[in-house]
Amino acid sequence: MKDASFKPVADCAVLVEFGTIVDDDTNRLVIALDQAIASSNIRGVNEVIPGMVNILVNFDPLQTTHVDIQNAVEALLPLNQQTTATGKQHLVNICYEAPFSPDLNDVADARNMSVEAVINAHVGASYRVSMYGFAPGFAYLSGVPDAIQVPRKTSPVRDIPAGSVLIAGPQCLTTTLIMPTGWSIVGRTDVQVITEEPDKPFLYDVGDHVTFRRVGISDLAGDVQ
Amino acid sequence: MSTARFRVIHAGPYVTFQDGGRPGHMRFGVCASGPMDRTSFAAANLSTGNQADATSIEVSMGGLALECISGAITVAICGGDFNINCGDESYSSGVVTTINSGQQLSIRPGKSGSWCYLTFAGHVDVPQWLGKTATHALSGFGGGVLTSGQEFDILNSRAQSELNGPIPAFQARKFGGHLRVVLGPQEQHFTAAALKQFLGSEFTLSDAYDRMGVRLKGPSLRFGGALSIPSEPVLKGSVQVAGDGVPTILLADHQTTGGYPKIATVISADIDDFTQLRPRQKIRFHAIEPKSAIMLARVRAIERRSYLETLFQ
């Protein structure tokens, strides 16, 4: 069990950090604390936002203070990771065919393997929703196999279509908006992370699990051109 | 029930529909959006008899010109020092007036201030996302960005010329370009010299200023530690420093996470005043303790409440 450190942020948040290196154990602690805070009833908490190695507890300064929030969170520690809810399983379509996978060849070259081997590694892995970040519905999926991990590109490429499946390091991401990205584009999905359902506007909860199912272009739902 | 209809003659960049914002979805990558200057926004709404968080138009320095094409409605304009023409009359901002069918309303930047709010006595009928009309800049979801030629309706519109007149200013606002911050959460990534420069130097707002944030110009802040950190949640007011040593202050439409170290975070009591500065204006950072920041938030809440209460007269 790693110790948590606490940093006051402005007048309205406390950053609770379990480490400085991204790894599975640290992210599981973040998810466990997220769930523990959700099932507690800490006065004055507005919003809790999980990151890769830390979690931001956003509070109302008219109701509470950094010190009270820290004390309330410390009372939830140590976390029992065994009791962490396992998370829902999601199976989502991915198409690795051209023109949806412009960077597959570069990933294969960088890792000295065939394109088919890259695809098999990517589609065979199980991913955990570690956090959402940057833009609406951008779920960071941890679990890209070591063999196909590649760093970010040195400069971003503009106007990547929504539904692109990207990888960088151990992270995989499916995009929801047209965006620039420095990540490698390996495929296209038809999953709608922004659901348009008022009761559950985002498909995944942090801590859920995602696996991909390989499909052809004609099997992708909706307009993915 | 009456309806007033408007046509957009001209809308500069970053002129958007905003309600009180969409808090509570940061964990799904959605920042709260909402008005850059929350007090002026609330004052404009209350002055037209609306709820404080009703949908309004946030006008940028790009300006806005509208034509009332049907109906008659009372409107308020409050925020930075903007010049207003309504029909044959001219005003400065901080005013309630009533506009009739066939009249034009133009709002252009005056001597100071970056944003002002146009509110309507009635219900602005624009799209919602996640139950709110605040425009989310990155996606365009919500009420949206105003564009020339666009038309929109105000439902349940009220023409209440008895409300016409000036809106009193928020006297507690006496921001002199000193921005109070709590250091961190990654101040330890910077050299001692960089921290000293951060707190001892003047910074200038650059032209790279929009609803997402503003890049500053000033001394380059050197890192002692890592140039990037694992992606972590950020807030409105986060002062993040990119690899080139240039600080950016994140604002209402900030991305929800970032991998750049944050040297400090601006306290919420100072952010709204800060957003009314213009490019090329200067600021200094002043570090305070977290518990002082809490106290200042509470003082500001009381000042703000008593100001807004005077608008109910």
Chai-1 contact restraints between the chains, C-beta under 6 A:
chainA,res_idxA,chainB,res_idxB,connection_type,confidence,min_distance_angstrom,max_distance_angstrom,comment,restraint_id
A,K7,B,G184,contact,1.0,0.0,6.0,A-B,restraint_1
A,K7,B,P185,contact,1.0,0.0,6.0,A-B,restraint_2
A,P8,B,P290,contact,1.0,0.0,6.0,A-B,restraint_3
A,V9,B,P185,contact,1.0,0.0,6.0,A-B,restraint_4
A,V9,B,T265,contact,1.0,0.0,6.0,A-B,restraint_5
A,A10,B,V182,contact,1.0,0.0,6.0,A-B,restraint_6
A,A10,B,G237,contact,1.0,0.0,6.0,A-B,restraint_7
A,A10,B,T265,contact,1.0,0.0,6.0,A-B,restraint_8
A,A10,B,I267,contact,1.0,0.0,6.0,A-B,restraint_9
A,D11,B,I267,contact,1.0,0.0,6.0,A-B,restraint_10
A,D11,B,S268,contact,1.0,0.0,6.0,A-B,restraint_11
A,D11,B,A293,contact,1.0,0.0,6.0,A-B,restraint_12
A,D11,B,I294,contact,1.0,0.0,6.0,A-B,restraint_13
A,D11,B,A297,contact,1.0,0.0,6.0,A-B,restraint_14
A,C12,B,S268,contact,1.0,0.0,6.0,A-B,restraint_15
A,L15,B,P185,contact,1.0,0.0,6.0,A-B,restraint_16
A,V22,B,P230,contact,1.0,0.0,6.0,A-B,restraint_17
A,E47,B,G24,contact,1.0,0.0,6.0,A-B,restraint_18
A,E47,B,M26,contact,1.0,0.0,6.0,A-B,restraint_19
A,I49,B,M26,contact,1.0,0.0,6.0,A-B,restraint_20
A,I49,B,R27,contact,1.0,0.0,6.0,A-B,restraint_21
A,I49,B,P233,contact,1.0,0.0,6.0,A-B,restraint_22
A,G51,B,E232,contact,1.0,0.0,6.0,A-B,restraint_23
A,G51,B,P233,contact,1.0,0.0,6.0,A-B,restraint_24
A,M52,B,P230,contact,1.0,0.0,6.0,A-B,restraint_25
A,M52,B,S231,contact,1.0,0.0,6.0,A-B,restraint_26
A,V53,B,P230,contact,1.0,0.0,6.0,A-B,restraint_27
A,N54,B,E232,contact,1.0,0.0,6.0,A-B,restraint_28
A,L56,B,P233,contact,1.0,0.0,6.0,A-B,restraint_29
A,P61,B,I294,contact,1.0,0.0,6.0,A-B,restraint_30
A,P61,B,A297,contact,1.0,0.0,6.0,A-B,restraint_31
A,L62,B,A301,contact,1.0,0.0,6.0,A-B,restraint_32
A,T65,B,I294,contact,1.0,0.0,6.0,A-B,restraint_33
A,H66,B,P290,contact,1.0,0.0,6.0,A-B,restraint_34
A,Y132,B,F28,contact,1.0,0.0,6.0,A-B,restraint_35
A,Y132,B,G29,contact,1.0,0.0,6.0,A-B,restraint_36
A,G133,B,G29,contact,1.0,0.0,6.0,A-B,restraint_37
A,G133,B,S231,contact,1.0,0.0,6.0,A-B,restraint_38
A,G133,B,T256,contact,1.0,0.0,6.0,A-B,restraint_39
A,G133,B,T257,contact,1.0,0.0,6.0,A-B,restraint_40
A,F134,B,Q255,contact,1.0,0.0,6.0,A-B,restraint_41
A,F134,B,T257,contact,1.0,0.0,6.0,A-B,restraint_42
A,A135,B,G29,contact,1.0,0.0,6.0,A-B,restraint_43
A,A135,B,L138,contact,1.0,0.0,6.0,A-B,restraint_44
A,P136,B,G29,contact,1.0,0.0,6.0,A-B,restraint_45
A,P136,B,V30,contact,1.0,0.0,6.0,A-B,restraint_46
A,P136,B,S139,contact,1.0,0.0,6.0,A-B,restraint_47
A,G137,B,G29,contact,1.0,0.0,6.0,A-B,restraint_48
A,F138,B,G29,contact,1.0,0.0,6.0,A-B,restraint_49
A,L177,B,S139,contact,1.0,0.0,6.0,A-B,restraint_50
A,P201,B,L130,contact,1.0,0.0,6.0,A-B,restraint_51
A,F202,B,F28,contact,1.0,0.0,6.0,A-B,restraint_52
